[in-house]
Amino acid sequence: MALNKWDQLKSEFIEWSLLDKHQRSLASLPAHETEWAKAKDVSDRTLRNWKNDPAFMEKIEARQKEQALRLPGSTITGSASLAVPESDGSDESDYTIIKAKLIQRAASGDKGALDTYFKTYGKTYVDEENAARRSDFRDIDTDELYTRVLLLVPTGRLEAELKSRAE
């Protein structure tokens, strides 16, 4: 059975969306969704409608899983902590397998896998580090710290305190 025009376009969009900027550039494909839509003579709204359709998003996720499961194995040997578990068919199992393969590739030095890992899992660490740095007052001089504290105290309370001390 032949695909109709819209099913064909959806399939093309799924494949295009799975490519990174570099791959798109090498294949002389549009870099952004709006450019892709214009090249295929569809509206941006059509793409938004597709992405709001759960069935369409399931197709994208299935294709992502399919690609991730085809990733070449790691060059690392002898590390039990990096062993890839076997799938039992559940989504959680597939997620675990994909994450394990991503970690293997990142550990072997694959730059793309490292970038993906840190974009996906490293953000929490970076956020925690930034929060710790912001809450560290060691590098602030006393006058600046005093000014910051005074800014946190409501004006009415400051005025009342100053008035009571003046009496």
TORLODO-321819 format. One line per 3 residues: number of its first residue (from 1); their letters; for each residue x, y negated, z negated of N, C-alpha, C, CB. Coordinates in Angstrom, 2 decimals. Glycine has a CB too. Layout:
% residues N
NUM> a> X Y Z X Y Z X Y Z X Y Z | ...
% end
This chain:
% residues 167
1> mal> 0.84 1.18 0.00 0.00 0.00 0.00 0.90 -1.25 0.00 -0.96 0.01 -1.23 | 0.65 -2.14 0.92 1.44 -3.37 1.03 1.00 -4.38 -0.02 1.31 -3.97 2.44 | 1.97 -5.13 -0.51 1.66 -6.17 -1.49 1.05 -7.36 -0.77 2.93 -6.59 -2.27
4> nkw> 0.06 -7.99 -1.43 -0.47 -9.22 -0.84 0.53 -10.35 -1.08 -1.87 -9.56 -1.44 | 0.26 -11.50 -0.50 1.18 -12.63 -0.56 1.51 -13.00 -2.01 0.58 -13.84 0.16 | 0.49 -13.06 -2.88 0.70 -13.51 -4.25 1.48 -12.49 -5.07 -0.63 -13.80 -4.92
7> dql> 1.19 -11.21 -4.87 1.95 -10.18 -5.58 3.41 -10.20 -5.14 1.34 -8.78 -5.32 | 3.64 -10.43 -3.85 5.01 -10.52 -3.32 5.74 -11.72 -3.94 4.99 -10.65 -1.78 | 5.05 -12.86 -4.01 5.65 -14.05 -4.60 5.96 -13.84 -6.08 4.74 -15.25 -4.42
10> kse> 5.04 -13.18 -6.78 5.27 -12.91 -8.21 6.50 -12.03 -8.38 4.03 -12.23 -8.85 | 6.62 -11.01 -7.55 7.78 -10.11 -7.63 9.07 -10.87 -7.34 7.63 -8.93 -6.64 | 9.03 -11.73 -6.33 10.21 -12.53 -6.00 10.57 -13.46 -7.15 9.97 -13.35 -4.72
13> fie> 9.55 -14.06 -7.78 9.79 -14.98 -8.89 10.40 -14.22 -10.08 8.48 -15.68 -9.32 | 9.90 -13.03 -10.34 10.45 -12.23 -11.45 11.93 -11.95 -11.19 9.68 -10.89 -11.61 | 12.26 -11.50 -10.00 13.65 -11.20 -9.68 14.51 -12.46 -9.74 13.75 -10.56 -8.28
16> wsl> 13.99 -13.57 -9.22 14.72 -14.84 -9.27 14.95 -15.28 -10.71 13.96 -15.93 -8.50 | 13.93 -15.13 -11.57 14.04 -15.61 -12.95 15.05 -14.79 -13.77 12.68 -15.56 -13.63 | 15.35 -13.59 -13.33 16.31 -12.75 -14.05 17.77 -13.08 -13.70 16.03 -11.28 -13.76
19> ldk> 17.95 -13.93 -12.71 19.30 -14.34 -12.32 19.73 -15.55 -13.13 19.37 -14.65 -10.80 | 21.01 -15.60 -13.47 21.52 -16.80 -14.14 21.90 -17.84 -13.09 22.74 -16.45 -15.06 | 22.26 -19.03 -13.53 22.56 -20.14 -12.61 23.66 -19.77 -11.62 22.96 -21.38 -13.39
22> hqr> 24.68 -19.10 -12.12 25.81 -18.73 -11.26 25.36 -17.77 -10.17 26.94 -18.08 -12.10 | 24.58 -16.76 -10.54 24.10 -15.79 -9.55 23.20 -16.47 -8.51 23.33 -14.65 -10.24 | 22.37 -17.39 -8.97 21.50 -18.13 -8.04 22.34 -18.95 -7.07 20.53 -19.05 -8.81
25> sla> 23.37 -19.59 -7.59 24.24 -20.41 -6.75 24.94 -19.55 -5.70 25.26 -21.16 -7.61 | 25.47 -18.41 -6.12 26.17 -17.53 -5.18 25.25 -17.02 -4.09 26.79 -16.36 -5.92 | 23.98 -16.81 -4.43 23.02 -16.30 -3.46 22.30 -17.43 -2.70 21.99 -15.42 -4.15
28> slp> 22.73 -18.67 -2.93 22.11 -19.85 -2.30 20.61 -19.91 -2.58 22.36 -19.84 -0.79 | 20.25 -19.62 -3.83 18.85 -19.70 -4.24 18.63 -20.97 -5.03 18.46 -18.45 -5.08 | 17.38 -21.42 -5.11 17.10 -22.62 -5.91 17.55 -22.43 -7.36 15.60 -22.95 -5.87
31> ahe> 18.02 -23.52 -7.96 18.54 -23.44 -9.33 17.44 -23.53 -10.38 19.55 -24.55 -9.56 | 16.37 -24.24 -10.09 15.31 -24.49 -11.08 13.96 -24.02 -10.56 15.25 -25.97 -11.44 | 13.04 -23.79 -11.49 11.70 -23.31 -11.14 11.01 -24.24 -10.15 10.85 -23.18 -12.40
34> tew> 11.12 -25.53 -10.39 10.43 -26.47 -9.51 10.97 -26.37 -8.08 10.58 -27.92 -10.03 | 12.28 -26.17 -7.95 12.88 -26.01 -6.63 12.42 -24.70 -5.99 14.42 -26.04 -6.72 | 12.33 -23.64 -6.80 11.86 -22.35 -6.29 10.43 -22.48 -5.79 11.95 -21.25 -7.38
37> aka> 9.59 -23.13 -6.59 8.18 -23.31 -6.21 8.07 -24.08 -4.89 7.41 -24.05 -7.33 | 8.85 -25.14 -4.77 8.81 -25.95 -3.54 9.27 -25.12 -2.34 9.70 -27.23 -3.69 | 10.32 -24.33 -2.53 10.83 -23.50 -1.44 9.82 -22.44 -1.01 12.14 -22.83 -1.85
40> kdv> 9.01 -21.96 -1.94 8.03 -20.92 -1.64 6.64 -21.49 -1.34 7.93 -19.95 -2.81 | 6.55 -22.82 -1.36 5.31 -23.52 -1.06 4.18 -23.15 -2.04 4.88 -23.22 0.36 | 4.56 -23.13 -3.32 3.56 -22.97 -4.38 3.75 -24.12 -5.37 3.70 -21.56 -5.10
43> sdr> 2.73 -24.37 -6.17 2.82 -25.50 -7.10 3.46 -25.07 -8.42 1.43 -26.09 -7.36 | 3.96 -26.07 -9.15 4.49 -25.80 -10.49 3.40 -25.20 -11.37 5.05 -27.10 -11.13 | 2.19 -25.66 -11.15 1.04 -25.17 -11.94 0.85 -23.67 -11.74 -0.26 -25.93 -11.56
46> tlr> 1.06 -23.21 -10.53 0.94 -21.77 -10.24 1.93 -20.99 -11.10 1.18 -21.48 -8.73 | 3.17 -21.48 -11.17 4.18 -20.80 -12.00 3.76 -20.81 -13.47 5.56 -21.48 -11.83 | 3.23 -21.94 -13.95 2.78 -22.01 -15.35 1.64 -21.03 -15.60 2.34 -23.45 -15.71
49> nwk> 0.73 -20.92 -14.64 -0.38 -19.97 -14.77 0.15 -18.53 -14.84 -1.37 -20.12 -13.59 | 1.10 -18.22 -13.98 1.69 -16.89 -14.02 2.31 -16.61 -15.38 2.74 -16.73 -12.91 | 3.08 -17.59 -15.87 3.78 -17.38 -17.15 2.83 -17.35 -18.34 4.81 -18.47 -17.35
52> ndp> 1.62 -17.84 -18.17 0.62 -17.77 -19.24 -0.19 -16.47 -19.18 -0.32 -18.96 -19.15 | 0.02 -15.69 -18.13 -0.69 -14.42 -17.96 0.09 -13.30 -18.67 -0.88 -14.08 -16.44 | -0.51 -12.68 -19.72 0.20 -11.63 -20.46 0.66 -10.46 -19.57 -0.69 -11.10 -21.55
55> afm> -0.15 -10.10 -18.58 0.24 -8.99 -17.70 1.50 -9.35 -16.90 -0.93 -8.63 -16.73 | 1.58 -10.59 -16.45 2.76 -11.04 -15.72 3.99 -11.03 -16.63 2.53 -12.44 -15.13 | 3.83 -11.53 -17.84 4.95 -11.57 -18.78 5.41 -10.15 -19.14 4.55 -12.33 -20.06
58> eki> 4.47 -9.22 -19.20 4.84 -7.81 -19.46 5.70 -7.28 -18.31 3.58 -6.92 -19.64 | 5.36 -7.68 -17.08 6.17 -7.26 -15.93 7.59 -7.80 -16.03 5.52 -7.72 -14.61 | 7.72 -9.06 -16.44 9.05 -9.66 -16.60 9.82 -8.92 -17.69 8.94 -11.17 -16.95
61> ear> 9.17 -8.67 -18.82 9.84 -7.97 -19.93 10.25 -6.57 -19.51 8.93 -7.90 -21.16 | 9.38 -5.88 -18.78 9.71 -4.53 -18.32 10.91 -4.56 -17.38 8.49 -3.88 -17.60 | 10.95 -5.55 -16.52 12.07 -5.68 -15.58 13.37 -6.03 -16.33 11.77 -6.76 -14.52
64> qke> 13.26 -6.88 -17.37 14.43 -7.20 -18.18 14.96 -5.95 -18.87 14.09 -8.29 -19.22 | 14.06 -5.15 -19.44 14.47 -3.91 -20.10 15.15 -2.98 -19.10 13.27 -3.20 -20.74 | 14.53 -2.87 -17.93 15.06 -2.01 -16.88 16.49 -2.42 -16.53 14.17 -2.07 -15.64
67> qal> 16.71 -3.72 -16.37 18.06 -4.21 -16.05 19.02 -3.98 -17.21 18.01 -5.70 -15.70 | 18.57 -4.25 -18.42 19.44 -4.11 -19.59 19.85 -2.66 -19.80 18.74 -4.63 -20.84 | 18.95 -1.74 -19.54 19.27 -0.33 -19.73 20.24 0.18 -18.66 18.00 0.51 -19.70
70> rlp> 20.38 -0.56 -17.57 21.31 -0.18 -16.52 22.68 -0.80 -16.70 20.76 -0.56 -15.18 | 22.88 -1.57 -17.78 24.17 -2.21 -18.00 25.24 -1.14 -18.15 24.14 -3.11 -19.25 | 26.40 -1.38 -17.59 27.47 -0.41 -17.76 27.85 -0.28 -19.23 28.69 -0.80 -16.92
73> gst> 28.29 0.89 -19.62 28.66 1.13 -21.02 29.92 0.39 -21.41 28.85 2.59 -21.26 | 30.17 0.39 -22.68 31.32 -0.31 -23.22 32.60 0.45 -22.92 31.16 -0.51 -24.72 | 33.70 -0.28 -22.90 35.00 0.35 -22.75 35.56 0.74 -24.10 35.98 -0.58 -22.02
76> itg> 34.85 0.38 -25.17 35.30 0.69 -26.53 34.98 2.15 -26.83 34.63 -0.25 -27.57 | 35.95 2.85 -27.43 35.72 4.24 -27.80 36.04 4.43 -29.26 36.55 5.19 -26.93 | 35.43 5.44 -29.84 35.75 5.82 -31.20 35.14 4.96 -32.29 37.19 5.81 -31.36
79> sas> 34.18 4.15 -31.98 33.57 3.30 -33.00 32.13 3.74 -33.23 33.63 1.82 -32.60 | 31.87 4.38 -34.34 30.53 4.87 -34.64 29.55 3.73 -34.83 30.55 5.73 -35.89 | 30.01 2.58 -35.32 29.11 1.46 -35.56 28.58 0.86 -34.26 29.81 0.39 -36.37
82> lav> 29.26 1.15 -33.13 28.81 0.61 -31.86 28.12 1.65 -30.99 29.98 0.04 -31.12 | 27.77 2.80 -31.56 27.09 3.83 -30.80 25.70 3.36 -30.42 27.02 5.14 -31.61 | 25.28 3.70 -29.20 23.95 3.31 -28.74 22.96 4.41 -29.10 23.94 3.06 -27.20
85> pes> 21.89 4.06 -29.84 20.90 5.06 -30.22 20.11 5.53 -29.00 19.96 4.50 -31.28 | 19.42 6.64 -29.15 18.58 7.15 -28.07 17.18 6.59 -28.21 18.54 8.69 -28.08 | 16.51 6.43 -27.06 15.17 5.86 -27.05 14.13 6.90 -27.42 14.86 5.27 -25.68
88> dgs> 13.13 6.46 -28.21 11.99 7.32 -28.48 10.76 6.82 -27.74 11.72 7.39 -29.99 | 10.98 5.83 -26.84 9.89 5.30 -26.03 9.19 4.09 -26.61 8.90 6.36 -25.79 | 9.46 3.75 -27.86 8.80 2.60 -28.47 9.51 1.31 -28.10 8.74 2.75 -30.01
91> des> 8.79 0.20 -28.20 9.41 -1.10 -27.90 10.55 -1.39 -28.86 8.36 -2.22 -27.98 | 10.38 -1.04 -30.13 11.43 -1.30 -31.12 12.69 -0.50 -30.79 10.94 -0.96 -32.54 | 12.50 0.73 -30.34 13.63 1.57 -29.96 14.35 0.97 -28.75 13.15 3.01 -29.65
94> dyt> 13.57 0.51 -27.77 14.16 -0.12 -26.59 14.93 -1.37 -26.98 13.08 -0.46 -25.55 | 14.36 -2.17 -27.89 15.03 -3.38 -28.37 16.36 -3.01 -29.03 14.13 -4.15 -29.38 | 16.35 -1.97 -29.86 17.56 -1.54 -30.56 18.63 -1.09 -29.56 17.24 -0.39 -31.53
97> iik> 18.22 -0.38 -28.52 19.16 0.10 -27.50 19.76 -1.09 -26.75 18.45 1.06 -26.51 | 18.90 -2.02 -26.36 19.38 -3.19 -25.61 20.35 -3.99 -26.47 18.20 -4.08 -25.15 | 20.00 -4.20 -27.75 20.87 -4.97 -28.63 22.22 -4.25 -28.81 20.19 -5.19 -30.00
100> akl> 22.18 -2.93 -28.97 23.41 -2.16 -29.16 24.31 -2.28 -27.92 23.09 -0.68 -29.45 | 23.70 -2.19 -26.73 24.49 -2.32 -25.50 25.06 -3.73 -25.37 23.63 -1.97 -24.26 | 24.26 -4.72 -25.76 24.74 -6.10 -25.72 25.93 -6.27 -26.65 23.61 -7.08 -26.11
103> iqr> 25.86 -5.71 -27.84 26.96 -5.80 -28.80 28.19 -5.08 -28.26 26.54 -5.19 -30.17 | 27.99 -3.92 -27.66 29.12 -3.19 -27.06 29.83 -4.05 -26.02 28.65 -1.88 -26.43 | 29.03 -4.62 -25.13 29.63 -5.43 -24.05 30.31 -6.67 -24.62 28.56 -5.84 -23.02
106> aas> 29.69 -7.30 -25.61 30.29 -8.49 -26.23 31.61 -8.12 -26.91 29.31 -9.15 -27.25 | 31.61 -6.98 -27.60 32.81 -6.53 -28.31 33.93 -6.17 -27.33 32.49 -5.33 -29.19 | 33.56 -5.77 -26.11 34.59 -5.43 -25.12 35.11 -6.66 -24.39 34.05 -4.43 -24.12
109> gdk> 34.54 -7.84 -24.72 35.04 -9.08 -24.15 34.25 -9.62 -22.98 36.42 -8.89 -23.72 | 33.10 -9.04 -22.68 32.25 -9.52 -21.59 31.72 -10.91 -21.95 31.08 -8.52 -21.32 | 32.15 -11.93 -21.20 31.78 -13.31 -21.52 30.27 -13.53 -21.47 32.47 -14.27 -20.55
112> gal> 29.60 -12.99 -20.49 28.15 -13.14 -20.38 27.44 -12.54 -21.58 27.64 -12.49 -19.10 | 27.90 -11.36 -22.01 27.30 -10.71 -23.18 27.58 -11.51 -24.45 27.84 -9.26 -23.33 | 28.79 -12.06 -24.56 29.11 -12.91 -25.71 28.20 -14.12 -25.76 30.58 -13.36 -25.66
115> dty> 28.03 -14.78 -24.62 27.16 -15.95 -24.56 25.73 -15.58 -24.95 27.18 -16.57 -23.16 | 25.23 -14.50 -24.38 23.87 -14.05 -24.69 23.73 -13.71 -26.17 23.48 -12.84 -23.83 | 24.72 -13.00 -26.70 24.65 -12.61 -28.12 24.59 -13.85 -29.02 25.88 -11.74 -28.50
118> fkt> 25.48 -14.79 -28.78 25.52 -15.96 -29.66 24.33 -16.89 -29.44 26.80 -16.72 -29.45 | 23.79 -16.93 -28.22 22.57 -17.71 -28.00 21.39 -17.07 -28.72 22.28 -17.84 -26.49 | 21.37 -15.74 -28.77 20.25 -15.04 -29.36 20.38 -14.86 -30.86 20.09 -13.69 -28.72
121> ygk> 21.54 -14.40 -31.30 21.71 -14.05 -32.71 22.60 -15.00 -33.48 22.25 -12.67 -32.81 | 23.41 -15.78 -32.79 24.35 -16.66 -33.46 23.74 -17.95 -33.97 25.46 -16.98 -32.55 | 22.56 -18.30 -33.47 21.94 -19.56 -33.86 21.68 -19.60 -35.36 20.64 -19.77 -33.10
124> tyv> 21.24 -18.52 -35.94 20.97 -18.49 -37.38 22.23 -18.80 -38.16 20.40 -17.13 -37.80 | 23.34 -18.19 -37.77 24.60 -18.43 -38.45 25.01 -19.90 -38.31 25.71 -17.52 -37.89 | 24.91 -20.44 -37.10 25.29 -21.83 -36.87 24.40 -22.76 -37.68 25.20 -22.17 -35.36
127> dee> 23.10 -22.49 -37.70 22.18 -23.32 -38.49 22.53 -23.29 -39.97 20.73 -22.86 -38.29 | 22.87 -22.11 -40.48 23.24 -21.99 -41.89 24.53 -22.76 -42.18 23.40 -20.51 -42.28 | 25.50 -22.66 -41.28 26.76 -23.39 -41.45 26.52 -24.89 -41.44 27.76 -23.00 -40.36
130> naa> 25.72 -25.36 -40.49 25.43 -26.79 -40.41 24.71 -27.28 -41.67 24.58 -27.10 -39.17 | 23.77 -26.49 -42.16 23.05 -26.87 -43.39 24.02 -26.94 -44.56 21.91 -25.86 -43.69 | 24.94 -25.99 -44.64 25.91 -26.00 -45.73 26.80 -27.23 -45.65 26.76 -24.71 -45.70
133> rrs> 27.19 -27.60 -44.45 28.04 -28.79 -44.28 27.29 -30.06 -44.64 28.56 -28.88 -42.85 | 26.03 -30.13 -44.26 25.25 -31.33 -44.57 25.01 -31.47 -46.07 23.90 -31.30 -43.83 | 24.96 -30.35 -46.79 24.67 -30.43 -48.22 25.94 -30.57 -49.05 23.90 -29.19 -48.65
136> dfr> 27.09 -30.61 -48.40 28.36 -30.71 -49.11 28.72 -32.18 -49.29 29.47 -29.96 -48.34 | 28.80 -32.64 -50.55 29.07 -34.04 -50.85 30.53 -34.31 -51.17 28.21 -34.48 -52.00 | 31.39 -33.33 -51.01 32.79 -33.50 -51.38 33.48 -34.60 -50.60 33.53 -32.21 -51.18
139> did> 33.11 -34.78 -49.34 33.81 -35.75 -48.50 33.20 -37.14 -48.55 33.82 -35.26 -47.09 | 32.17 -37.33 -49.36 31.50 -38.63 -49.45 32.05 -39.38 -50.66 29.96 -38.47 -49.54 | 32.40 -40.66 -50.45 32.89 -41.43 -51.59 31.72 -41.78 -52.52 33.63 -42.71 -51.12
142> tde> 32.02 -42.16 -53.71 31.02 -42.38 -54.75 30.03 -43.47 -54.37 31.70 -42.74 -56.06 | 30.50 -44.56 -53.81 29.61 -45.66 -53.44 28.59 -45.22 -52.38 30.42 -46.85 -52.91 | 29.05 -44.46 -51.38 28.14 -43.98 -50.34 27.12 -43.01 -50.92 28.94 -43.31 -49.20
145> lyt> 27.57 -42.12 -51.79 26.66 -41.18 -52.43 25.62 -41.92 -53.26 27.45 -40.20 -53.30 | 26.05 -42.92 -54.00 25.15 -43.72 -54.82 24.10 -44.41 -53.94 25.95 -44.77 -55.64 | 24.53 -44.96 -52.81 23.61 -45.60 -51.87 22.58 -44.62 -51.35 24.38 -46.23 -50.71
148> rvl> 23.02 -43.41 -50.99 22.09 -42.37 -50.51 21.05 -42.01 -51.56 22.86 -41.12 -50.09 | 21.49 -41.88 -52.79 20.57 -41.53 -53.87 19.56 -42.65 -54.07 21.34 -41.25 -55.18 | 20.03 -43.89 -54.08 19.12 -45.03 -54.27 18.07 -45.11 -53.15 19.92 -46.33 -54.32
151> llv> 18.44 -44.73 -51.95 17.48 -44.74 -50.84 16.37 -43.71 -51.04 18.21 -44.48 -49.53 | 16.64 -42.68 -51.81 15.64 -41.64 -52.06 14.65 -42.04 -53.16 16.34 -40.35 -52.44 | 15.04 -42.99 -54.01 14.18 -43.40 -55.12 13.17 -44.43 -54.61 15.04 -44.00 -56.30
154> ptg> 11.88 -44.25 -54.94 10.86 -45.20 -54.49 11.18 -46.62 -54.98 9.47 -44.77 -55.00 | 10.91 -47.61 -54.13 11.22 -49.02 -54.42 10.57 -49.48 -55.73 10.76 -49.91 -53.27 | 9.32 -49.12 -55.93 8.61 -49.53 -57.16 9.31 -49.03 -58.41 7.19 -49.01 -57.15
157> rle> 9.79 -47.84 -58.35 10.49 -47.28 -59.51 11.82 -47.99 -59.75 10.74 -45.77 -59.31 | 12.53 -48.32 -58.68 13.78 -49.06 -58.80 13.55 -50.44 -59.42 14.46 -49.20 -57.43 | 12.52 -51.12 -58.92 12.21 -52.45 -59.44 11.85 -52.39 -60.92 11.06 -53.09 -58.65
160> ael> 11.06 -51.39 -61.31 10.68 -51.23 -62.71 11.90 -50.96 -63.58 9.65 -50.10 -62.87 | 12.80 -50.13 -63.10 14.01 -49.80 -63.86 14.91 -51.02 -64.01 14.79 -48.66 -63.17 | 15.08 -51.77 -62.93 15.90 -52.98 -63.00 15.27 -54.02 -63.93 16.08 -53.57 -61.59
163> ksr> 13.96 -54.13 -63.89 13.26 -55.09 -64.76 13.43 -54.71 -66.22 11.76 -55.16 -64.40 | 13.30 -53.40 -66.51 13.44 -52.94 -67.90 14.87 -53.14 -68.41 13.04 -51.46 -68.02 | 15.84 -53.01 -67.54 17.25 -53.20 -67.94 17.59 -54.68 -68.12 18.20 -52.56 -66.89
166> ae> 16.88 -55.55 -67.41 17.14 -56.98 -67.51 16.58 -57.55 -68.81 16.53 -57.71 -66.31 | 15.59 -56.91 -69.39 14.97 -57.44 -70.61 15.77 -57.17 -71.83 13.62 -56.87 -70.79
% end
